[in-house]
Every structure is written in structure tokens, then in C-alpha cells.
Amino acid sequence: MPPDPDPDAGDDLPPSDPTVRVRSALVRFVGALRTEGVEVPADGSLVAAEALAAVGLDDRSRARTALRAALVSRPGDVATFDRLFDRFWRRVTDATDDRPGGVDTASLDGGFASDVAGDDAVDRETDDAAGGDGPQSVASRRLGDVDAPVREDDAATRARYSPTGSSARVDTESLGASAIADPTPAVRALTDALASLPGRRRASASDGRPDVRRAMRRTHATGGVVMEVPRLARRSDAVRGLVLVDVSRSVLDTVDREFLVCVLRALTDEWRTVRTFLFDTDVTEVTAALRAESPDATLREFDRLEAAWGGGTRIGHALTTIRDHAPDAVDRETVVLVVSDGLETGDLSSLEDGMTWLDRRARRVFWLNPLAASTAYEPTCRGMVTARPHVDGVFAFAEPADLFDLARQLRHRQRPVGYEHDWRRTDR
């Protein structure tokens, strides 16, 4: 049996700053848990830092409970957590003993979000040990299913939350065959559901509801006799959209790349008008590229546009950029889809301002979160807490079934909608 991963192993820690040493110990602890097979949530590292900052380091039991709640999602992982926690706490004790006044735990969470070690350090150590290529291979053929068997011609790479990670140019290698079904039917179902929302435009139809006003106007030419009753129905193609897609490392860790590209292409084909922007630490409009003749051609267009993905997440910056440079991309007829896990690493006030602008300007704002595909998911990270009051619903986004479920929920207008009513939860 291999020895337990040692959180004490690794580079020497800066001896002069106990707070940095505690943060680094937490990073290695999270990495050791993942190495042991513990299913740590994608935002677990950041939530753990916030939890530790909240409860402090004076009480070992309170710290253990807080970190267990942040990092453990399966009962079977508790024993592994408890075993590795003892080593983590010994390292924390060594750090705090070096400082008579204790550690400034209030800075743990904010410092963690900007710590250049972060999860990248853990990933680099693992990649180096395995002889991998490290961060340079972030844009791989299949970024969604990191635990799937790797084919000989497959350059799949693990990608995790990276607050300071650098972006990589989009890989123009062929997408290949994905195990996920064609999302086009699901996109069409979503389009029909959105077109049926109250306030959508209507057009003449043979099987719609009676258009009383037009019928009355026509009676002026027939002496008040109604010769024919015109009918109206909501236009199935009358969806005007804005799609904002987070392509940071944490999102690409959970979403199949081919699924993502095909969904964006289907939205472009099915909706009346749509503008699409990719963002991580920067923003690029890719609307025209999504009209290319094939998904592979779309990737080549992404490369020509110098679109990049795999960096950190600055949702507020993206919204501010669109508001300042493309304000006409959204109006009172626009349905906005934000695809993101909400792990904001930028200024929360910018995110708040940007979401307030969207909320006031758009007809509907729906947040599609890849992490919500887990039945244990709750939107507790800072970005989601900030954004959630301004959206009309948070939904899962990992496979075509999620889009079908979103359409299903929207068709039941009198019922509450969102991840809480996801098909994975209601079918259990």
C-alpha cells in the first residue's frame, strides 16, 4: 500500500510569514486529499480558506469541522480527511507557534485568491512527477472528463481552479468524437421554451390564439361583419440572445469542450440574433466564428481571433467590458445566458455592478453553472452569492439533458425554477 500523501512534502515555505505558511499548508492539504481520491468540490480550496478565516485557528475541533464541511462531499471520504487533517494541523501549529501574536486569519481567504502557489502549485507538482507538460497543455482535446481513460492520441489535461493562471491559445486540433450526444435538439427545445415566455413577440399563425384587435379592425371594411378570425402565436425563432461563456480552467475542468462549442453553434443557428463572448481574464467576441462550416472550423476561427482560454475568472471585468464597448448587445428583448461556475477572482464590486446592469437591461438572465450538475451543489462561493440576486435562475450545464430540463422548467411558468428543481434531484 503506498504511503499517505504528505502535506508537509514540497518546496520550503517562507519562514518569515506564518500566514503564508498556513495558506500553503492548506493548498498542500487539498492536493493531498485529491491525490487520495477525495472528491473535493471545484471551489473547495477557496471555500476552505474562507471557512478557516471565519473560525480561526484557536480551536482545532472548530477548524476540522469547518474544513470538513468545505472539502468533503461524500461520507466515505471522512476517514481519509481525518487522517490527513492531523498532518495538516501539525504544520499549522508549527506556523502559529513561530508568531507570538498568532496568524492573521482574516487575510487567509483574500490572500488565497491571489496566492501564486494556489492549486496550480499542486497541479504542477503532480504533472512534474508524472512527466506531464504542465500548464501549457490546458487547451486539450477533452477538458471535460478528466477522469476518463486517456487515448494514445489524446492530450487530455487536468484543469482546476486557477485564480492567477495564464490563458492558453485555443488548440486548433480536431475535436474528434465526443461521447456526449448532439445538443442541437436540446437547444431547439430551449429555444421553443424561451419563445413561449410572456412578453415574447407574436406573429400570424394558423393555430395560435385569436387576434381580436386585428379582427375588429378588419370589420370596418365589411360593415362590422367578422369574415375571418386572424390568429397569433409566439415566434419560435424570435429569441434575441447574449451568451457569455466563462472559459477559465475551473470551467473547462467540468465541461466537455466539444459539447460547449456545439451548444454555442446551435444557439447561433436557432436564435434570431445572438452575440457570444468568451472570457477568462480577458473578453473576446466569437459570434462570427460560430457561423463557420464546422466545429473544427470554429476552433480555427477562435485561433485567428487570438481567443484564449484556461486562465483565471474575471466575470465582473467581462461584464464591464461588454457594457462599455458593446452596450447594444443587450436590450429589453434579450435573453442572457451566463455559462460560469461563479468562481470570481476579480473585484466583487465590478461583478455586482455588471449583474445589476444586466438585470435592469435584459428580459431574462439565466446562469448555467457546470457545478450544479452535482446534487450536492449549493451556490455558496462569493461570485455566485453576488450574482444570484440578479438572475432568473441558476441551472446545471454539463450535458444535453440539462438544456432539456431548463426548457421543461421554463414551460411550467407558475412553478419556481432553478438547480433546486433539477431532474437529478427531483428523480431521486
C-alpha positions, 0 to 999 in steps of 0.5 A: 500500500503506498504511503499517505500523501504528505502535506508537509512534502514540497518546496520550503515555505517562507519562514518569515510569514506564518500566514503564508505558511498556513495558506500553503499548508492548506493548498498542500492539504487539498492536493493531498486529499485529491491525490487520495481520491477525495472528491473535493468540490471545484471551489473547495480550496477557496471555500476552505480558506474562507471557512478557516478565516471565519473560525480561526485557528484557536480551536482545532475541533472548530477548524476540522469541522469547518474544513470538513464541511468545505472539502468533503462531499461524500461520507466515505471520504471522512476517514481519509480527511481525518487522517490527513487533517492531523498532518495538516494541523501539525504544520499549522501549529508549527506556523502559529507557534513561530508568531507570538501574536498568532496568524492573521486569519482574516487575510487567509481567504483574500490572500488565497485568491491571489496566492501564486502557489494556489492549486496550480502549485499542486497541479504542477507538482503532480504533472512534474512527477508524472512527466506531464507538460504542465500548464501549457497543455490546458487547451486539450482535446477533452477538458471535460472528463478528466477522469476518463481513460486517456487515448494514445492520441489524446492530450487530455489535461487536468484543469482546476481552479486557477485564480492567477493562471495564464490563458492558453491559445485555443488548440486548433486540433480536431475535436474528434468524437465526443461521447456526449450526444448532439445538443442541437435538439436540446437547444431547439427545445430551449429555444421553443421554451424561451419563445413561449415566455410572456412578453415574447413577440407574436406573429400570424399563425394558423393555430395560435390564439385569436387576434381580436384587435386585428379582427375588429379592425378588419370589420370596418371594411365589411360593415362590422361583419367578422369574415375571418378570425386572424390568429397569433402565436409566439415566434419560435425563432424570435429569441434575441440572445447574449451568451457569455461563456466563462472559459477559465480552467475551473470551467473547462475542468467540468465541461466537455469542450466539444459539447460547449462549442456545439451548444454555442453553434446551435444557439447561433443557428436557432436564435434570431440574433445572438452575440457570444463572448468568451472570457477568462481574464480577458473578453473576446467576441466569437459570434462570427466564428460560430457561423463557420462550416464546422466545429473544427472550423470554429476552433480555427476561427477562435485561433485567428481571433487570438481567443484564449482560454484556461486562465483565471475568472474575471466575470465582473471585468467581462461584464464591464467590458461588454457594457462599455464597448458593446452596450447594444448587445443587450436590450429589453428583448434579450435573453442572457445566458451566463455559462460560469461556475461563479468562481470570481477572482476579480473585484466583487464590486465590478461583478455586482455592478455588471449583474445589476446592469444586466438585470435592469437591461435584459428580459431574462438572465439565466446562469448555467453553472457546470457545478450544479450538475452535482446534487450536492451543489449549493451556490455558496462561493462569493461570485455566485452569492453576488450574482444570484440576486440578479438572475432568473435562475441558476441551472446545471450545464454539463450535458444535453439533458440539462438544456432539456430540463431548463426548457421543461422548467421554463414551460411550467411558468407558475412553478419556481425554477432553478438547480433546486428543481433539477431532474437529478434531484427531483428523480431521486 
